[in-house]
Structure formats: structure tokens, C-alpha cells
């Protein structure tokens, strides 16, 4: 086992040394691979930061619950405590009539007219936020029906049409990411495969001699596989660097825009887990591209 590992280590270092002898060609190949890997990585960052900037899109499926007048605050609090115990409810916020009137006075611009009121016409209300896995139209309708069954509840407001639109948008974006990543993965494999094919043709005489003295296809193929892996690693590192450059270039103007809207939003880059996934994707795609090319073309080379 020690000899086997040592041989693989020697082959890996030898493949890296051979690539370093052709610096310009290696740089151009890894640069193309890096750009292909950077596109889905940047798309992932776009979606992740958009969800953060909007305060998590799932907040769009909150239910507004209005109590009957003159239901007491204690009764509304009892309903809130009951809802918090449900497995499909993440959070419940109680908004008293006085708080609602104060917010309405501040936001509506009808301050003098509101001050002329002799009594508060607004009811106590609840804002119910469901858990993410239950934020579907069916579950929300069931939750709303249960809340309407409370004797003290006057009305439950739920925009299921928006829920359906939101889910359709999320599904479309998810599929777009998957399709884009799949097409670019095929492109990366084609780039690595074509590079390995050219390398095989340039080393045809060496391969024939190796096979003549008993070298198997697996033995001959090994250094080409490691070359593909190194191409993938280099491409992944370039992709990470490109995404970091994009984030750095956009951070200042986006922070300025967020400040104008009174938001503390900060654009985020690739975290540890996405970075590891990007690196693993580069290694796997580089290995697959080189394996397919080497297996196909090595069969055609036999010593004469």
C-alpha cells in the first residue's frame, strides 16, 4: 500500500511538473475552466444575496390575523401562545390596537384626522410566520382555516396567489441554476478532454514505448488523469478568485445603495462550504474529462 501511494504521489507531482513546463498553455486552459466554473458560482451568490437583502422571501407568506372588537389583549395573547405551539408556525407577533394606530398615524400622513378620533377603530392583530417547509399554498390554507375557527378571530388575510407566484419564481430560478451548471460542467469536461487528447498525441511515441515494455492502459492513463485533476484544481481556484473580484467590485456601490434605503445589508462572498463544493466540482470534472479522453484515445495507440 505504501508503494502504491508513493507511486501515485510521484505521478501526481510529475503531472504537475509537466504542466509547469508549458506555463502559457496551462494558464489559458485553467483560465477558461475557471470562467466556466465562476458563472454558476456567481449565480449562486446572486440568489443567496438577494434572499438576504429581501429579508428572506418566505416572509412574503405571513398571515395577518385580526381579532374581533372588543377582544382583550390577554385573549389575543392566548391565541398567539396557542399558535406558537404548532409545528407549522415559526413565530407569532402580537400587534395591539394602540400600536397599530400609532404605526398608521406615522405612515399614512393623516395625523390630524387620526387625532380627531374619539376612539381607536383598529382591532388587535397577529402576524403569523409559518415555517419554511410548511410555506406552501395547501398548508397555509389549512393554517388559515384553523385560525378562523377561533371565536375571537374576525378575519385572516392570506394572499395565496402571491405564494404560488413566489414558489414558481423559486422553482424557475433553481432549475435555471441546475441547467446552467450542467451545461457548463459538460463544457469543462470537453475543454479538459480536448487538452488531454492533444497531450496524448504529442506523447504518442512515449506511450508506444511504454506499452511495448508491458505498460497497461491503466498505467499509461494515470498521469493524464492527474493532469486533468490539476486542471480542475487550477480552474476552481481561478473561479474562486473571479467571484471574489466580482464581490469586491460590487461591495461599495451595493453598500451605498443599501445605506440610501436605510438597510445594513452587506454583500457576502463564497463561504467555506460553497468554496469546498467548487473545488470538488473542479476536481471531479477535470478527472472525468481526462478519463473519457484518455480511455478513448489510448486504445488507438498500439506499438508497431
Number of C-alpha atoms within 10 A of each C-alpha: 6 7 8 9 10 11 12 15 13 13 18 20 16 15 20 18 12 14 17 13 10 10 11 11 13 17 17 12 19 25 19 18 30 26 20 22 29 26 18 22 23 20 17 17 20 16 15 16 18 14 13 15 16 12 12 12 15 18 15 16 23 21 21 17 24 22 26 17 14 11 14 15 17 9 13 23 19 10 19 19 14 11 19 17 11 13 10 18 17 15 17 20 14 18 19 19 20 14 14 16 17 13 11 15 16 11 10 9 10 11 13 9 9 16 10 8 9 7 8 11 11 18 22 24 26 23 18 23 21 25 18 14 9 15 21 17 18 10 14 21 15 11 20 18 12 11 19 17 10 11 9 18 20 17 15 18 12 18 15 15 9 13 19 14 11 17 16 12 12 14 12 12 15 14 12 14 17 13 13 15 19 13 11 19 22 13 18 28 25 19 21 28 24 16 21 23 20 12 14 20 14 11 11 16 13 13 20 17 14 17 16 13 9 9 14 11 16 12 12 18 20 17 22 26 26 24 27 29 26 23 31 32 24 23 31 29 22 21 29 24 14 19 23 17 13 14 19 14 11 12 15 13 11 15 16 15 12 16 13 10 10 9 12 12 18 16 20 15 22 18 9 9 9 15 17 13 13 23 20 16 18 29 21 17 25 30 23 21 26 31 21 17 23 25 16 12 14 19 9 7 16 14 12 6
